[in-house]
Amino acid sequence: MKLKNRFFKAILSFLVVTTFSTFSFAGTKENAEQLNNNIQSQAAVIIEETTGKVVYDKNAYEKNYPASTTKIMTAILAIEQCNLDEMATASEYAITSIPSGYTDANIQVGESLSVKDLLYALMLKSANEAAIILAEHISGNVDEFSNLMNKKAEEIGCKNTHFVNPNGIHDENHYSTAYDMALIAQYCMKNGTFRKIAATTSYTLPATNRYETNDRTFLNTNELIIKNTNSREDNYYYPYATGIKTGFTTPAKNCLIASAEKNDMKFITVVLGAELTNEGLSQRYLNTISMFEFAFDNFSFQKIKEKGNFIDTIEIENGTNDTKKLEIGIDKEIIALTSLDVDIASLEGEIDLDDDLKAPIKEGDKVGTITYEIEGLTYTADLVANSSVKKKTSTGIIVLTIVIMMLLIIGFVYLNKTSMKNRRKRNYNLNF
């Protein structure tokens, strides 16, 4: 066993290192092309968890069968619709409707379990009967719950998803896309309870009214979060992984929705339609690890602007002479997820000033917006006055008019006196 594990790890390390050794000095575009050549799954996508930015995709918008990755939708609906301590009872249909060969948690007809226990059985063991029990508990039957699933998918933003059951048991009318499943996963990971369950490595169901022992202990089927144990011959452990859910049916092949966090970045990956390599290794794990390494190595959050940064100076026409030159700043910092190819210093934002800006303007007042378009995402912040602009008043104009009139009068008097002196002087000269 130990020798086989070492051999497996050597092959796994070789494949991952080989994939990324060519990435070290290439640009992001070249790295994406290299990654694409190594992704053998039918469909795949990587999105950044907080922004939803797609950083890589392969056939991500094509319809595929999601298999048991469907259960993340069932889980989030149960979390949102129920209290975790609520009890749900397994109907005969929930137990007997599961086809032979599909995973179950050995739940008995008439057995009552908490919603919490059912969620762990659903997400870790991938128990198909747990999904039916939750669906019936929430909506009364599978059809009504499927309608709830489809409504939620539409609210999340899915465009090519249609569910007909809560567990992903194969049906030609039960389909989604890698991108849609990533959107659902992104939504789910915003929920703390879901995140906790998705990252749990093992769970034991308690003894119940129909099952007197507590020997139903499940390891998470997601091997990215499981360190090598004696009970598992192969190990695809990825130290930055935080979830989420596996899936498999013969038509769907191997599927995996995964999440990972590293260097203050969180990524979600989806792989659909994966098979085994010629060496018998799982493509869904190899592809997922390669995708995470690509994302972490080629993208980062970069600060585009600091809060308060000077943007421009404009002149306010009706401002006083000493205040009419208005300095404009930005009201918040702009941080963008960008590929390492992006030259931040060269980015220029589009400034949109408010129409007909006039004094008075107070320091901190909003005067417009600035927008940056960076690799398909839009980042916008308000522009604010970094100083105040005082309005020219009518009193000031009157004072100025009076001053000018007085100067004119003084000048007129002065000229008149000068003229009179000159006439007297001429008269004096004539008398002689």
RAWO-V787528 format. One record per residue. N is the residue number from 1. OMEGA is omega in whole degrees, -180 to 180 (999 if undefined). Layout:
# RAWO-V787528
n = {N N}
omega = {OMEGA OMEGA}
This chain:
# RAWO-V787528
n = {1 2 3 4 5 6 7 8 9 10 11 12 13 14 15 16 17 18 19 20 21 22 23 24 25 26 27 28 29 30 31 32 33 34 35 36 37 38 39 40 41 42 43 44 45 46 47 48 49 50 51 52 53 54 55 56 57 58 59 60 61 62 63 64 65 66 67 68 69 70 71 72 73 74 75 76 77 78 79 80 81 82 83 84 85 86 87 88 89 90 91 92 93 94 95 96 97 98 99 100 101 102 103 104 105 106 107 108 109 110 111 112 113 114 115 116 117 118 119 120 121 122 123 124 125 126 127 128 129 130 131 132 133 134 135 136 137 138 139 140 141 142 143 144 145 146 147 148 149 150 151 152 153 154 155 156 157 158 159 160 161 162 163 164 165 166 167 168 169 170 171 172 173 174 175 176 177 178 179 180 181 182 183 184 185 186 187 188 189 190 191 192 193 194 195 196 197 198 199 200 201 202 203 204 205 206 207 208 209 210 211 212 213 214 215 216 217 218 219 220 221 222 223 224 225 226 227 228 229 230 231 232 233 234 235 236 237 238 239 240 241 242 243 244 245 246 247 248 249 250 251 252 253 254 255 256 257 258 259 260 261 262 263 264 265 266 267 268 269 270 271 272 273 274 275 276 277 278 279 280 281 282 283 284 285 286 287 288 289 290 291 292 293 294 295 296 297 298 299 300 301 302 303 304 305 306 307 308 309 310 311 312 313 314 315 316 317 318 319 320 321 322 323 324 325 326 327 328 329 330 331 332 333 334 335 336 337 338 339 340 341 342 343 344 345 346 347 348 349 350 351 352 353 354 355 356 357 358 359 360 361 362 363 364 365 366 367 368 369 370 371 372 373 374 375 376 377 378 379 380 381 382 383 384 385 386 387 388 389 390 391 392 393 394 395 396 397 398 399 400 401 402 403 404 405 406 407 408 409 410 411 412 413 414 415 416 417 418 419 420 421 422 423 424 425 426 427 428 429 430 431 432}
omega = {-179 -180 -180 178 179 179 179 -178 179 179 180 -180 180 -178 -179 -179 179 -179 -170 178 179 -176 -167 -173 -180 176 -177 -180 179 178 178 178 178 178 -179 179 -177 179 -178 179 -178 -178 -179 177 172 172 173 -168 -174 -177 -175 -179 176 -179 174 173 174 -179 -172 -176 177 -178 176 176 -176 -179 -173 172 172 -171 176 176 177 -178 -176 177 178 179 -178 -174 -172 164 -176 -178 177 178 177 -175 -178 176 176 180 -178 -177 -172 -177 -179 -179 178 179 178 -175 173 -179 179 175 -174 175 -179 -179 179 179 176 175 178 -180 180 179 179 176 180 -171 -177 -178 -174 -176 -177 179 177 178 179 179 179 -180 -180 180 -176 -171 179 178 -175 -178 180 179 177 176 178 178 -179 177 180 179 179 179 -179 179 179 -177 -174 -177 175 -180 174 175 -175 -173 179 173 -167 174 -177 -180 179 -173 175 175 178 -179 179 179 175 177 179 179 178 178 -178 -175 173 -177 -176 179 179 -179 -178 -179 -177 -178 -178 -176 179 -179 179 175 180 171 -176 -180 -179 -180 -166 -179 180 -178 179 180 -176 166 177 179 179 -174 175 -176 -179 174 -177 178 179 -177 -179 -177 -178 -179 176 -175 177 -168 -178 -177 180 -179 23 -173 175 174 175 160 180 178 -177 -173 -177 -179 179 168 -175 176 179 -178 -179 177 178 175 179 179 174 177 173 175 178 175 179 178 177 175 177 178 179 179 -176 178 -176 178 179 179 -178 179 178 -180 178 -179 176 -177 -177 -177 -171 -179 176 173 -179 -178 -180 179 173 174 179 179 176 -179 -176 173 177 -180 178 -169 -177 176 178 -175 -175 -179 -170 176 -173 174 -178 177 -178 -170 180 177 176 178 -176 171 -177 170 -178 177 -174 176 -175 -176 -176 -177 177 179 176 -177 177 -179 176 -179 170 177 -179 173 6 175 180 175 -178 178 175 -179 179 178 173 -174 175 173 -175 176 173 178 -179 178 -176 176 177 171 -177 178 177 178 179 176 179 -179 172 -177 178 178 179 179 179 180 180 179 180 -180 180 180 179 178 178 179 180 179 179 -180 -180 -180 -179 179 179 -180 179 179 -179 180 179 -179 179 179 -180 -179 180 -180 177 999}
